């Protein structure tokens, strides 16, 4: 599980990657509760949520609502793009496969948000 690395001080900031599907929201909520349980003793914080879009109804609204209920924030909403599957078939990342694509830009924006999050 994730508790041991937290207790051993191997993490300072944790981001939960989830989608707006009900089971993913449920799992993200439980993971966040676990992180908060060990946060003080391990010196770690929940950096926020990252929603990996699955194109379900009200997905962005649900992700933002969960972040709010957890007193956290939705760091980035990563839109679904089939270029991810094209890159995976070639055993490449999107940044390698299509560095100028919109999706590559989304990943760069996410990296900037994480880097600047405090």
Biopython code that builds the backbone (N, CA, C, O; Angstrom):
import numpy as np
from Bio.PDB.StructureBuilder import StructureBuilder

atoms = [
    (1, "UNK", "N", (0.802, -1.187, 0.000)),
    (1, "UNK", "CA", (0.000, 0.000, 0.000)),
    (1, "UNK", "C", (0.847, 1.253, 0.000)),
    (1, "UNK", "O", (2.069, 1.208, -0.138)),
    (2, "UNK", "N", (0.182, 2.341, 0.154)),
    (2, "UNK", "CA", (0.859, 3.633, 0.126)),
    (2, "UNK", "C", (1.280, 4.104, 1.507)),
    (2, "UNK", "O", (2.033, 5.072, 1.610)),
    (3, "UNK", "N", (0.824, 3.458, 2.571)),
    (3, "UNK", "CA", (1.106, 3.927, 3.928)),
    (3, "UNK", "C", (2.584, 3.809, 4.291)),
    (3, "UNK", "O", (3.136, 4.719, 4.910)),
    (4, "UNK", "N", (3.225, 2.722, 3.923)),
    (4, "UNK", "CA", (4.620, 2.511, 4.311)),
    (4, "UNK", "C", (5.555, 3.580, 3.727)),
    (4, "UNK", "O", (6.365, 4.126, 4.477)),
    (5, "UNK", "N", (5.485, 3.905, 2.441)),
    (5, "UNK", "CA", (6.361, 4.980, 1.944)),
    (5, "UNK", "C", (6.114, 6.318, 2.637)),
    (5, "UNK", "O", (7.045, 7.104, 2.818)),
    (6, "UNK", "N", (4.872, 6.580, 3.024)),
    (6, "UNK", "CA", (4.572, 7.825, 3.739)),
    (6, "UNK", "C", (5.238, 7.795, 5.104)),
    (6, "UNK", "O", (5.890, 8.757, 5.508)),
    (7, "UNK", "N", (5.070, 6.688, 5.810)),
    (7, "UNK", "CA", (5.651, 6.573, 7.153)),
    (7, "UNK", "C", (7.167, 6.616, 7.117)),
    (7, "UNK", "O", (7.797, 7.098, 8.059)),
    (8, "UNK", "N", (7.758, 6.119, 6.043)),
    (8, "UNK", "CA", (9.220, 6.110, 5.919)),
    (8, "UNK", "C", (9.768, 7.430, 5.379)),
    (8, "UNK", "O", (10.974, 7.565, 5.175)),
    (9, "UNK", "N", (8.892, 8.394, 5.150)),
    (9, "UNK", "CA", (9.328, 9.707, 4.685)),
    (9, "UNK", "C", (9.781, 9.746, 3.238)),
    (9, "UNK", "O", (10.560, 10.622, 2.861)),
    (10, "UNK", "N", (9.307, 8.809, 2.417)),
    (10, "UNK", "CA", (9.725, 8.751, 1.015)),
    (10, "UNK", "C", (8.878, 9.628, 0.103)),
    (10, "UNK", "O", (9.158, 9.737, -1.091)),
    (11, "UNK", "N", (7.864, 10.242, 0.650)),
    (11, "UNK", "CA", (7.005, 11.125, -0.142)),
    (11, "UNK", "C", (6.804, 12.428, 0.614)),
    (11, "UNK", "O", (6.665, 12.437, 1.837)),
    (12, "UNK", "N", (6.792, 13.520, -0.124)),
    (12, "UNK", "CA", (6.501, 14.812, 0.491)),
    (12, "UNK", "C", (5.148, 15.328, 0.030)),
    (12, "UNK", "O", (4.451, 16.032, 0.759)),
    (13, "UNK", "N", (4.791, 14.963, -1.196)),
    (13, "UNK", "CA", (3.564, 15.449, -1.796)),
    (13, "UNK", "C", (2.970, 14.321, -2.632)),
    (13, "UNK", "O", (3.677, 13.660, -3.393)),
    (14, "UNK", "N", (1.678, 14.109, -2.485)),
    (14, "UNK", "CA", (1.019, 13.015, -3.198)),
    (14, "UNK", "C", (-0.108, 13.580, -4.045)),
    (14, "UNK", "O", (-0.902, 14.402, -3.588)),
    (15, "UNK", "N", (-0.163, 13.123, -5.285)),
    (15, "UNK", "CA", (-1.234, 13.489, -6.207)),
    (15, "UNK", "C", (-2.011, 12.226, -6.543)),
    (15, "UNK", "O", (-1.424, 11.178, -6.813)),
    (16, "UNK", "N", (-3.315, 12.331, -6.524)),
    (16, "UNK", "CA", (-4.164, 11.194, -6.858)),
    (16, "UNK", "C", (-4.664, 11.385, -8.284)),
    (16, "UNK", "O", (-5.299, 12.389, -8.604)),
    (17, "UNK", "N", (-4.367, 10.402, -9.137)),
    (17, "UNK", "CA", (-4.856, 10.413, -10.515)),
    (17, "UNK", "C", (-6.103, 9.558, -10.550)),
    (17, "UNK", "O", (-6.092, 8.395, -10.145)),
    (18, "UNK", "N", (-7.193, 10.158, -11.045)),
    (18, "UNK", "CA", (-8.482, 9.476, -11.041)),
    (18, "UNK", "C", (-9.283, 9.900, -12.259)),
    (18, "UNK", "O", (-8.843, 10.743, -13.042)),
    (19, "UNK", "N", (-10.444, 9.319, -12.410)),
    (19, "UNK", "CA", (-11.376, 9.752, -13.453)),
    (19, "UNK", "C", (-12.670, 10.160, -12.761)),
    (19, "UNK", "O", (-12.770, 10.110, -11.535)),
    (20, "UNK", "N", (-13.639, 10.557, -13.540)),
    (20, "UNK", "CA", (-14.919, 10.955, -12.973)),
    (20, "UNK", "C", (-15.922, 9.825, -12.879)),
    (20, "UNK", "O", (-17.108, 10.069, -12.656)),
    (21, "UNK", "N", (-15.468, 8.595, -13.043)),
    (21, "UNK", "CA", (-16.359, 7.444, -12.880)),
    (21, "UNK", "C", (-16.562, 7.186, -11.391)),
    (21, "UNK", "O", (-15.673, 7.445, -10.580)),
    (22, "UNK", "N", (-17.726, 6.678, -11.046)),
    (22, "UNK", "CA", (-18.082, 6.533, -9.628)),
    (22, "UNK", "C", (-17.071, 5.718, -8.825)),
    (22, "UNK", "O", (-16.685, 6.130, -7.731)),
    (23, "UNK", "N", (-16.642, 4.586, -9.336)),
    (23, "UNK", "CA", (-15.697, 3.764, -8.566)),
    (23, "UNK", "C", (-14.343, 4.461, -8.422)),
    (23, "UNK", "O", (-13.675, 4.314, -7.399)),
    (24, "UNK", "N", (-13.943, 5.213, -9.434)),
    (24, "UNK", "CA", (-12.687, 5.961, -9.347)),
    (24, "UNK", "C", (-12.799, 7.084, -8.317)),
    (24, "UNK", "O", (-11.856, 7.339, -7.568)),
    (25, "UNK", "N", (-13.940, 7.747, -8.282)),
    (25, "UNK", "CA", (-14.172, 8.795, -7.279)),
    (25, "UNK", "C", (-14.162, 8.203, -5.871)),
    (25, "UNK", "O", (-13.585, 8.779, -4.949)),
    (26, "UNK", "N", (-14.800, 7.060, -5.720)),
    (26, "UNK", "CA", (-14.851, 6.365, -4.430)),
    (26, "UNK", "C", (-13.436, 5.980, -3.982)),
    (26, "UNK", "O", (-13.060, 6.195, -2.829)),
    (27, "UNK", "N", (-12.662, 5.413, -4.903)),
    (27, "UNK", "CA", (-11.292, 5.007, -4.576)),
    (27, "UNK", "C", (-10.432, 6.221, -4.232)),
    (27, "UNK", "O", (-9.654, 6.183, -3.278)),
    (28, "UNK", "N", (-10.568, 7.295, -5.005)),
    (28, "UNK", "CA", (-9.790, 8.509, -4.738)),
    (28, "UNK", "C", (-10.120, 9.074, -3.361)),
    (28, "UNK", "O", (-9.228, 9.526, -2.643)),
    (29, "UNK", "N", (-11.384, 9.048, -2.997)),
    (29, "UNK", "CA", (-11.806, 9.513, -1.675)),
    (29, "UNK", "C", (-11.152, 8.678, -0.578)),
    (29, "UNK", "O", (-10.649, 9.227, 0.403)),
    (30, "UNK", "N", (-11.157, 7.370, -0.737)),
    (30, "UNK", "CA", (-10.551, 6.491, 0.272)),
    (30, "UNK", "C", (-9.039, 6.677, 0.351)),
    (30, "UNK", "O", (-8.471, 6.679, 1.443)),
    (31, "UNK", "N", (-8.391, 6.833, -0.789)),
    (31, "UNK", "CA", (-6.945, 7.060, -0.802)),
    (31, "UNK", "C", (-6.623, 8.378, -0.105)),
    (31, "UNK", "O", (-5.684, 8.452, 0.688)),
    (32, "UNK", "N", (-7.396, 9.409, -0.398)),
    (32, "UNK", "CA", (-7.174, 10.717, 0.235)),
    (32, "UNK", "C", (-7.319, 10.625, 1.747)),
    (32, "UNK", "O", (-6.528, 11.215, 2.484)),
    (33, "UNK", "N", (-8.320, 9.894, 2.212)),
    (33, "UNK", "CA", (-8.494, 9.717, 3.660)),
    (33, "UNK", "C", (-7.281, 9.021, 4.267)),
    (33, "UNK", "O", (-6.837, 9.381, 5.358)),
    (34, "UNK", "N", (-6.746, 8.025, 3.565)),
    (34, "UNK", "CA", (-5.551, 7.333, 4.039)),
    (34, "UNK", "C", (-4.342, 8.249, 4.088)),
    (34, "UNK", "O", (-3.549, 8.196, 5.027)),
    (35, "UNK", "N", (-4.205, 9.087, 3.076)),
    (35, "UNK", "CA", (-3.092, 10.037, 3.049)),
    (35, "UNK", "C", (-3.203, 10.996, 4.230)),
    (35, "UNK", "O", (-2.217, 11.257, 4.919)),
    (36, "UNK", "N", (-4.392, 11.515, 4.459)),
    (36, "UNK", "CA", (-4.590, 12.458, 5.563)),
    (36, "UNK", "C", (-4.333, 11.808, 6.918)),
    (36, "UNK", "O", (-3.878, 12.466, 7.854)),
    (37, "UNK", "N", (-4.626, 10.521, 7.016)),
    (37, "UNK", "CA", (-4.399, 9.794, 8.269)),
    (37, "UNK", "C", (-2.914, 9.770, 8.625)),
    (37, "UNK", "O", (-2.548, 9.881, 9.795)),
    (38, "UNK", "N", (-2.062, 9.625, 7.610)),
    (38, "UNK", "CA", (-0.623, 9.521, 7.849)),
    (38, "UNK", "C", (0.126, 10.826, 7.589)),
    (38, "UNK", "O", (1.340, 10.892, 7.780)),
    (39, "UNK", "N", (-0.579, 11.851, 7.160)),
    (39, "UNK", "CA", (0.071, 13.090, 6.724)),
    (39, "UNK", "C", (0.935, 13.725, 7.800)),
    (39, "UNK", "O", (2.073, 14.111, 7.533)),
    (40, "UNK", "N", (0.413, 13.837, 9.003)),
    (40, "UNK", "CA", (1.147, 14.546, 10.048)),
    (40, "UNK", "C", (2.374, 13.775, 10.512)),
    (40, "UNK", "O", (3.435, 14.363, 10.717)),
    (41, "UNK", "N", (2.239, 12.475, 10.677)),
    (41, "UNK", "CA", (3.377, 11.688, 11.161)),
    (41, "UNK", "C", (4.446, 11.520, 10.091)),
    (41, "UNK", "O", (5.627, 11.386, 10.413)),
    (42, "UNK", "N", (4.047, 11.524, 8.823)),
    (42, "UNK", "CA", (5.009, 11.312, 7.746)),
    (42, "UNK", "C", (5.478, 12.585, 7.074)),
    (42, "UNK", "O", (6.338, 12.534, 6.195)),
    (43, "UNK", "N", (4.931, 13.732, 7.468)),
    (43, "UNK", "CA", (5.335, 14.990, 6.859)),
    (43, "UNK", "C", (4.976, 15.095, 5.391)),
    (43, "UNK", "O", (5.735, 15.659, 4.602)),
    (44, "UNK", "N", (3.835, 14.563, 5.021)),
    (44, "UNK", "CA", (3.410, 14.551, 3.622)),
    (44, "UNK", "C", (2.096, 15.300, 3.480)),
    (44, "UNK", "O", (1.343, 15.437, 4.444)),
    (45, "UNK", "N", (1.826, 15.780, 2.284)),
    (45, "UNK", "CA", (0.547, 16.442, 2.053)),
    (45, "UNK", "C", (-0.076, 15.952, 0.754)),
    (45, "UNK", "O", (0.612, 15.490, -0.156)),
    (46, "UNK", "N", (-1.386, 16.067, 0.695)),
    (46, "UNK", "CA", (-2.111, 15.764, -0.533)),
    (46, "UNK", "C", (-1.958, 16.975, -1.438)),
    (46, "UNK", "O", (-2.486, 18.048, -1.147)),
    (47, "UNK", "N", (-1.230, 16.800, -2.540)),
    (47, "UNK", "CA", (-0.990, 17.903, -3.459)),
    (47, "UNK", "C", (-2.218, 18.276, -4.257)),
    (47, "UNK", "O", (-2.382, 19.426, -4.663)),
    (48, "UNK", "N", (-3.083, 17.297, -4.480)),
    (48, "UNK", "CA", (-4.312, 17.547, -5.217)),
    (48, "UNK", "C", (-4.715, 16.358, -6.063)),
    (48, "UNK", "O", (-4.098, 15.294, -6.017)),
    (49, "UNK", "N", (-5.761, 16.567, -6.833)),
    (49, "UNK", "CA", (-6.295, 15.523, -7.703)),
    (49, "UNK", "C", (-5.990, 15.862, -9.156)),
    (49, "UNK", "O", (-5.953, 17.029, -9.546)),
    (50, "UNK", "N", (-5.774, 14.832, -9.936)),
    (50, "UNK", "CA", (-5.595, 14.959, -11.378)),
    (50, "UNK", "C", (-6.647, 14.065, -12.007)),
    (50, "UNK", "O", (-6.669, 12.859, -11.761)),
    (51, "UNK", "N", (-7.515, 14.649, -12.814)),
    (51, "UNK", "CA", (-8.585, 13.868, -13.433)),
    (51, "UNK", "C", (-8.189, 13.500, -14.855)),
    (51, "UNK", "O", (-7.951, 14.368, -15.694)),
    (52, "UNK", "N", (-8.125, 12.212, -15.106)),
    (52, "UNK", "CA", (-7.817, 11.660, -16.417)),
    (52, "UNK", "C", (-9.160, 11.360, -17.087)),
    (52, "UNK", "O", (-9.799, 10.357, -16.771)),
    (53, "UNK", "N", (-9.583, 12.213, -17.997)),
    (53, "UNK", "CA", (-10.935, 12.153, -18.552)),
    (53, "UNK", "C", (-11.266, 10.813, -19.207)),
    (53, "UNK", "O", (-10.473, 10.244, -19.957)),
    (54, "UNK", "N", (-12.475, 10.332, -18.890)),
    (54, "UNK", "CA", (-13.013, 9.123, -19.520)),
    (54, "UNK", "C", (-14.261, 9.455, -20.340)),
    (54, "UNK", "O", (-14.891, 8.570, -20.918)),
    (55, "UNK", "N", (-14.602, 10.731, -20.380)),
    (55, "UNK", "CA", (-15.751, 11.242, -21.127)),
    (55, "UNK", "C", (-17.079, 10.715, -20.590)),
    (55, "UNK", "O", (-17.949, 10.281, -21.346)),
    (56, "UNK", "N", (-17.209, 10.764, -19.276)),
    (56, "UNK", "CA", (-18.474, 10.414, -18.638)),
    (56, "UNK", "C", (-19.239, 11.701, -18.336)),
    (56, "UNK", "O", (-18.659, 12.786, -18.321)),
    (57, "UNK", "N", (-20.527, 11.574, -18.098)),
    (57, "UNK", "CA", (-21.366, 12.738, -17.821)),
    (57, "UNK", "C", (-20.891, 13.474, -16.568)),
    (57, "UNK", "O", (-20.618, 12.856, -15.538)),
    (58, "UNK", "N", (-20.798, 14.795, -16.669)),
    (58, "UNK", "CA", (-20.471, 15.677, -15.544)),
    (58, "UNK", "C", (-19.137, 15.345, -14.878)),
    (58, "UNK", "O", (-18.954, 15.602, -13.688)),
    (59, "UNK", "N", (-18.230, 14.789, -15.624)),
    (59, "UNK", "CA", (-16.962, 14.329, -15.060)),
    (59, "UNK", "C", (-16.169, 15.457, -14.390)),
    (59, "UNK", "O", (-15.679, 15.290, -13.273)),
    (60, "UNK", "N", (-16.047, 16.570, -15.051)),
    (60, "UNK", "CA", (-15.310, 17.693, -14.473)),
    (60, "UNK", "C", (-15.991, 18.197, -13.204)),
    (60, "UNK", "O", (-15.325, 18.468, -12.206)),
    (61, "UNK", "N", (-17.312, 18.322, -13.242)),
    (61, "UNK", "CA", (-18.061, 18.773, -12.056)),
    (61, "UNK", "C", (-17.843, 17.840, -10.871)),
    (61, "UNK", "O", (-17.627, 18.295, -9.748)),
    (62, "UNK", "N", (-17.901, 16.539, -11.122)),
    (62, "UNK", "CA", (-17.732, 15.557, -10.047)),
    (62, "UNK", "C", (-16.314, 15.592, -9.484)),
    (62, "UNK", "O", (-16.125, 15.494, -8.271)),
    (63, "UNK", "N", (-15.327, 15.731, -10.352)),
    (63, "UNK", "CA", (-13.935, 15.791, -9.894)),
    (63, "UNK", "C", (-13.700, 17.043, -9.046)),
    (63, "UNK", "O", (-13.044, 16.978, -8.006)),
    (64, "UNK", "N", (-14.232, 18.170, -9.488)),
    (64, "UNK", "CA", (-14.088, 19.412, -8.720)),
    (64, "UNK", "C", (-14.811, 19.327, -7.377)),
    (64, "UNK", "O", (-14.316, 19.828, -6.367)),
    (65, "UNK", "N", (-15.977, 18.694, -7.371)),
    (65, "UNK", "CA", (-16.737, 18.541, -6.125)),
    (65, "UNK", "C", (-15.974, 17.671, -5.129)),
    (65, "UNK", "O", (-15.933, 17.983, -3.938)),
    (66, "UNK", "N", (-15.371, 16.587, -5.605)),
    (66, "UNK", "CA", (-14.594, 15.731, -4.708)),
    (66, "UNK", "C", (-13.399, 16.501, -4.156)),
    (66, "UNK", "O", (-13.123, 16.433, -2.958)),
    (67, "UNK", "N", (-12.698, 17.219, -4.999)),
    (67, "UNK", "CA", (-11.546, 18.003, -4.532)),
    (67, "UNK", "C", (-11.972, 18.984, -3.444)),
    (67, "UNK", "O", (-11.277, 19.148, -2.442)),
    (68, "UNK", "N", (-13.096, 19.622, -3.643)),
    (68, "UNK", "CA", (-13.609, 20.572, -2.654)),
    (68, "UNK", "C", (-13.952, 19.881, -1.338)),
    (68, "UNK", "O", (-13.633, 20.388, -0.263)),
    (69, "UNK", "N", (-14.599, 18.730, -1.426)),
    (69, "UNK", "CA", (-14.963, 17.984, -0.204)),
    (69, "UNK", "C", (-13.736, 17.522, 0.560)),
    (69, "UNK", "O", (-13.786, 17.356, 1.779)),
    (70, "UNK", "N", (-12.639, 17.315, -0.146)),
    (70, "UNK", "CA", (-11.401, 16.873, 0.494)),
    (70, "UNK", "C", (-10.537, 18.055, 0.940)),
    (70, "UNK", "O", (-9.413, 17.868, 1.405)),
    (71, "UNK", "N", (-11.072, 19.276, 0.796)),
    (71, "UNK", "CA", (-10.292, 20.488, 1.077)),
    (71, "UNK", "C", (-8.989, 20.496, 0.289)),
    (71, "UNK", "O", (-7.934, 20.875, 0.798)),
    (72, "UNK", "N", (-9.090, 20.072, -0.954)),
    (72, "UNK", "CA", (-7.939, 20.017, -1.841)),
    (72, "UNK", "C", (-8.309, 20.752, -3.118)),
    (72, "UNK", "O", (-9.230, 21.568, -3.129)),
    (73, "UNK", "N", (-7.596, 20.464, -4.185)),
    (73, "UNK", "CA", (-7.918, 21.104, -5.456)),
    (73, "UNK", "C", (-7.700, 20.146, -6.615)),
    (73, "UNK", "O", (-6.904, 19.210, -6.540)),
    (74, "UNK", "N", (-8.423, 20.407, -7.675)),
    (74, "UNK", "CA", (-8.222, 19.676, -8.919)),
    (74, "UNK", "C", (-7.070, 20.376, -9.625)),
    (74, "UNK", "O", (-7.221, 21.489, -10.127)),
    (75, "UNK", "N", (-5.926, 19.719, -9.659)),
    (75, "UNK", "CA", (-4.723, 20.308, -10.238)),
    (75, "UNK", "C", (-4.865, 20.463, -11.749)),
    (75, "UNK", "O", (-4.512, 21.501, -12.310)),
    (76, "UNK", "N", (-5.384, 19.428, -12.402)),
    (76, "UNK", "CA", (-5.521, 19.475, -13.861)),
    (76, "UNK", "C", (-6.544, 18.449, -14.314)),
    (76, "UNK", "O", (-6.655, 17.364, -13.744)),
    (77, "UNK", "N", (-7.277, 18.805, -15.333)),
    (77, "UNK", "CA", (-8.227, 17.909, -15.987)),
    (77, "UNK", "C", (-7.600, 17.541, -17.324)),
    (77, "UNK", "O", (-7.535, 18.364, -18.237)),
    (78, "UNK", "N", (-7.142, 16.301, -17.430)),
    (78, "UNK", "CA", (-6.452, 15.839, -18.637)),
    (78, "UNK", "C", (-7.489, 15.299, -19.615)),
    (78, "UNK", "O", (-8.112, 14.272, -19.346)),
    (79, "UNK", "N", (-7.684, 15.977, -20.748)),
    (79, "UNK", "CA", (-8.697, 15.515, -21.697)),
    (79, "UNK", "C", (-8.295, 14.201, -22.357)),
    (79, "UNK", "O", (-7.113, 13.899, -22.527)),
    (80, "UNK", "N", (-9.307, 13.440, -22.718)),
    (80, "UNK", "CA", (-9.064, 12.172, -23.405)),
    (80, "UNK", "C", (-8.683, 12.473, -24.846)),
    (80, "UNK", "O", (-9.299, 13.313, -25.501)),
    (81, "UNK", "N", (-7.663, 11.780, -25.331)),
    (81, "UNK", "CA", (-7.209, 11.953, -26.706)),
    (81, "UNK", "C", (-6.640, 10.618, -27.183)),
    (81, "UNK", "O", (-5.806, 10.013, -26.509)),
    (82, "UNK", "N", (-7.094, 10.172, -28.334)),
    (82, "UNK", "CA", (-6.643, 8.880, -28.861)),
    (82, "UNK", "C", (-5.169, 8.865, -29.235)),
    (82, "UNK", "O", (-4.616, 7.800, -29.508)),
    (83, "UNK", "N", (-4.529, 10.013, -29.253)),
    (83, "UNK", "CA", (-3.100, 10.044, -29.545)),
    (83, "UNK", "C", (-2.316, 9.269, -28.484)),
    (83, "UNK", "O", (-1.215, 8.783, -28.744)),
    (84, "UNK", "N", (-2.893, 9.160, -27.292)),
    (84, "UNK", "CA", (-2.250, 8.388, -26.218)),
    (84, "UNK", "C", (-2.118, 6.926, -26.645)),
    (84, "UNK", "O", (-1.056, 6.326, -26.483)),
    (85, "UNK", "N", (-3.188, 6.355, -27.188)),
    (85, "UNK", "CA", (-3.150, 4.968, -27.638)),
    (85, "UNK", "C", (-2.196, 4.797, -28.821)),
    (85, "UNK", "O", (-1.502, 3.784, -28.913)),
    (86, "UNK", "N", (-2.156, 5.768, -29.717)),
    (86, "UNK", "CA", (-1.227, 5.697, -30.858)),
    (86, "UNK", "C", (0.218, 5.666, -30.363)),
    (86, "UNK", "O", (1.036, 4.898, -30.869)),
    (87, "UNK", "N", (0.525, 6.492, -29.385)),
    (87, "UNK", "CA", (1.873, 6.511, -28.815)),
    (87, "UNK", "C", (2.182, 5.203, -28.095)),
    (87, "UNK", "O", (3.278, 4.660, -28.233)),
    (88, "UNK", "N", (1.212, 4.696, -27.324)),
    (88, "UNK", "CA", (1.424, 3.446, -26.587)),
    (88, "UNK", "C", (1.713, 2.282, -27.524)),
    (88, "UNK", "O", (2.571, 1.450, -27.230)),
    (89, "UNK", "N", (1.007, 2.215, -28.650)),
    (89, "UNK", "CA", (1.238, 1.140, -29.621)),
    (89, "UNK", "C", (2.672, 1.149, -30.137)),
    (89, "UNK", "O", (3.200, 0.113, -30.541)),
    (90, "UNK", "N", (3.287, 2.300, -30.123)),
    (90, "UNK", "CA", (4.669, 2.441, -30.582)),
    (90, "UNK", "C", (5.663, 2.433, -29.416)),
    (90, "UNK", "O", (6.853, 2.700, -29.582)),
    (91, "UNK", "N", (5.127, 2.115, -28.221)),
    (91, "UNK", "CA", (5.943, 2.068, -27.000)),
    (91, "UNK", "C", (6.667, 3.397, -26.756)),
    (91, "UNK", "O", (7.848, 3.441, -26.411)),
    (92, "UNK", "N", (5.904, 4.469, -26.952)),
    (92, "UNK", "CA", (6.442, 5.811, -26.768)),
    (92, "UNK", "C", (5.498, 6.616, -25.885)),
    (92, "UNK", "O", (4.314, 6.301, -25.766)),
    (93, "UNK", "N", (6.039, 7.652, -25.276)),
    (93, "UNK", "CA", (5.176, 8.605, -24.577)),
    (93, "UNK", "C", (4.598, 9.564, -25.616)),
    (93, "UNK", "O", (5.099, 9.642, -26.738)),
    (94, "UNK", "N", (3.566, 10.278, -25.251)),
    (94, "UNK", "CA", (2.987, 11.271, -26.161)),
    (94, "UNK", "C", (4.011, 12.363, -26.466)),
    (94, "UNK", "O", (4.076, 12.852, -27.594)),
    (95, "UNK", "N", (4.794, 12.741, -25.490)),
    (95, "UNK", "CA", (5.818, 13.773, -25.693)),
    (95, "UNK", "C", (6.831, 13.324, -26.748)),
    (95, "UNK", "O", (7.292, 14.135, -27.551)),
    (96, "UNK", "N", (7.178, 12.032, -26.746)),
    (96, "UNK", "CA", (8.107, 11.505, -27.752)),
    (96, "UNK", "C", (7.432, 11.376, -29.118)),
    (96, "UNK", "O", (7.991, 11.772, -30.140)),
    (97, "UNK", "N", (6.238, 10.823, -29.116)),
    (97, "UNK", "CA", (5.527, 10.501, -30.355)),
    (97, "UNK", "C", (5.028, 11.743, -31.086)),
    (97, "UNK", "O", (5.184, 11.855, -32.302)),
    (98, "UNK", "N", (4.441, 12.657, -30.360)),
    (98, "UNK", "CA", (3.848, 13.847, -30.976)),
    (98, "UNK", "C", (4.100, 15.064, -30.085)),
    (98, "UNK", "O", (3.177, 15.573, -29.450)),
    (99, "UNK", "N", (5.346, 15.526, -30.039)),
    (99, "UNK", "CA", (5.705, 16.589, -29.098)),
    (99, "UNK", "C", (4.954, 17.904, -29.290)),
    (99, "UNK", "O", (4.858, 18.700, -28.356)),
    (100, "UNK", "N", (4.425, 18.139, -30.479)),
    (100, "UNK", "CA", (3.711, 19.389, -30.740)),
    (100, "UNK", "C", (2.198, 19.237, -30.658)),
    (100, "UNK", "O", (1.463, 20.171, -30.979)),
    (101, "UNK", "N", (1.728, 18.070, -30.229)),
    (101, "UNK", "CA", (0.286, 17.811, -30.166)),
    (101, "UNK", "C", (-0.355, 18.546, -28.990)),
    (101, "UNK", "O", (0.316, 18.965, -28.047)),
    (102, "UNK", "N", (-1.665, 18.686, -29.079)),
    (102, "UNK", "CA", (-2.422, 19.317, -27.988)),
    (102, "UNK", "C", (-2.250, 18.518, -26.695)),
    (102, "UNK", "O", (-2.123, 19.100, -25.617)),
    (103, "UNK", "N", (-2.246, 17.186, -26.801)),
    (103, "UNK", "CA", (-2.113, 16.342, -25.613)),
    (103, "UNK", "C", (-0.746, 16.519, -24.959)),
    (103, "UNK", "O", (-0.646, 16.554, -23.733)),
    (104, "UNK", "N", (0.296, 16.630, -25.761)),
    (104, "UNK", "CA", (1.630, 16.885, -25.204)),
    (104, "UNK", "C", (1.622, 18.206, -24.439)),
    (104, "UNK", "O", (2.251, 18.327, -23.387)),
    (105, "UNK", "N", (0.912, 19.184, -24.969)),
    (105, "UNK", "CA", (0.774, 20.464, -24.276)),
    (105, "UNK", "C", (0.051, 20.326, -22.949)),
    (105, "UNK", "O", (0.388, 21.003, -21.977)),
    (106, "UNK", "N", (-0.951, 19.441, -22.908)),
    (106, "UNK", "CA", (-1.672, 19.189, -21.649)),
    (106, "UNK", "C", (-0.727, 18.605, -20.599)),
    (106, "UNK", "O", (-0.772, 18.997, -19.433)),
    (107, "UNK", "N", (0.126, 17.671, -21.013)),
    (107, "UNK", "CA", (1.061, 17.061, -20.063)),
    (107, "UNK", "C", (2.092, 18.073, -19.576)),
    (107, "UNK", "O", (2.491, 18.054, -18.411)),
    (108, "UNK", "N", (2.517, 18.950, -20.468)),
    (108, "UNK", "CA", (3.454, 19.996, -20.049)),
    (108, "UNK", "C", (2.788, 20.960, -19.066)),
    (108, "UNK", "O", (3.401, 21.384, -18.086)),
    (109, "UNK", "N", (1.534, 21.297, -19.339)),
    (109, "UNK", "CA", (0.790, 22.184, -18.430)),
    (109, "UNK", "C", (0.627, 21.528, -17.059)),
    (109, "UNK", "O", (0.760, 22.192, -16.031)),
    (110, "UNK", "N", (0.339, 20.231, -17.044)),
    (110, "UNK", "CA", (0.222, 19.495, -15.786)),
    (110, "UNK", "C", (1.543, 19.532, -15.022)),
    (110, "UNK", "O", (1.556, 19.778, -13.816)),
    (111, "UNK", "N", (2.642, 19.289, -15.713)),
    (111, "UNK", "CA", (3.957, 19.312, -15.061)),
    (111, "UNK", "C", (4.240, 20.683, -14.445)),
    (111, "UNK", "O", (4.761, 20.774, -13.334)),
    (112, "UNK", "N", (3.897, 21.736, -15.164)),
    (112, "UNK", "CA", (4.097, 23.096, -14.642)),
    (112, "UNK", "C", (3.248, 23.343, -13.398)),
    (112, "UNK", "O", (3.702, 23.965, -12.438)),
    (113, "UNK", "N", (2.019, 22.851, -13.425)),
    (113, "UNK", "CA", (1.131, 23.039, -12.269)),
    (113, "UNK", "C", (1.659, 22.299, -11.043)),
    (113, "UNK", "O", (1.620, 22.825, -9.931)),
    (114, "UNK", "N", (2.146, 21.093, -11.244)),
    (114, "UNK", "CA", (2.705, 20.332, -10.119)),
    (114, "UNK", "C", (3.961, 21.032, -9.605)),
    (114, "UNK", "O", (4.140, 21.189, -8.398)),
    (115, "UNK", "N", (4.815, 21.445, -10.510)),
    (115, "UNK", "CA", (6.059, 22.113, -10.119)),
    (115, "UNK", "C", (5.789, 23.399, -9.339)),
    (115, "UNK", "O", (6.520, 23.727, -8.405)),
    (116, "UNK", "N", (4.748, 24.118, -9.721)),
    (116, "UNK", "CA", (4.435, 25.378, -9.057)),
    (116, "UNK", "C", (3.490, 25.273, -7.881)),
    (116, "UNK", "O", (3.169, 26.282, -7.254)),
    (117, "UNK", "N", (3.038, 24.067, -7.569)),
    (117, "UNK", "CA", (2.066, 23.877, -6.488)),
    (117, "UNK", "C", (2.752, 23.953, -5.129)),
    (117, "UNK", "O", (3.767, 23.297, -4.894)),
    (118, "UNK", "N", (2.188, 24.755, -4.244)),
    (118, "UNK", "CA", (2.758, 24.818, -2.887)),
    (118, "UNK", "C", (1.660, 24.934, -1.866)),
    (118, "UNK", "O", (1.936, 24.999, -0.668)),
]
sb = StructureBuilder()
sb.init_structure("model")
sb.init_model(0)
sb.init_chain("A")
sb.init_seg("    ")
for serial, (resi, resn, name, xyz) in enumerate(atoms, 1):
    if name == "N":
        sb.init_residue(resn, " ", resi, " ")
    sb.init_atom(name, np.array(xyz, "f"), 0.0, 1.0, " ", f" {name:<3s}", serial, name[0])
structure = sb.get_structure()
